[in-house]
């Protein structure tokens, strides 16, 4: 089965290309940080173990003075244990925040594809599509780890 972007390109009669993304500066970000995105738009995408994930990586992040920044839409649930909650910023501000992060972790959604277009290393959780059909495709030198159920 084809990647979803190839299906859209075929149906619309266009070629797949790298997106042009605009961003707006967002002040007051930590010097070093990773972004995390948790979506609750569908039951399957509501990953309930972010607090455990943060607990598992906390020692490494603390030793390296790396903060966690949550991005996403205004209706996304805040993740317990996040250092900076920035859900509800504009798309252009979110683009800036992701572009300046060390790594992006999140569900298969817009922020993961934004990270891919900026070639930010990523870990993406796929919930209702196989990773071969929906994984971010623009990484060049960095990697994206796609995890499916």
Steps between C-alpha positions, in 0.01 A plus 500: 500500500623850418593777738203731556689794346543304176128426489413868547756604236360252248139600569580870471734466203800658671855392587617436855740772608646640817264753662583865548437584862477843656561568864464774759747559779390380844681664795618346825579147384752293697852486358480124437170314472305222334142538381223258587158481338207303635173499312161401633302559180430126470483238772787306340728807497458575871825344625461470875858425606684826433568544872679161505698590187610827663594315819714255299698774321509753785852413621649540153317825434590645842871409469513679165285798608236417237143616562173358364262723307148387411358622169160443345150632464305684767282195572791259559539375855798632695758231576589457865868574564561729200736792567336750262143468371451682167185333371278742316771708332446597138619262227780738406617527862485122535714470186762728657492304827542163325773632267711605798456178698757222536246221441128459448292225660131458433211336329457478124374850440600837355783577747679177403489592133618853583799349684569282195501798265758669727696171527459493880561149645162355597317216668146466366222281641261374233154413622259429214721463191800281426826694523580423135183688403531808719853551633672836451695490173726807484782397735838512324796469737312437823267216579140446587409199708141400421325275750173327421275292724 
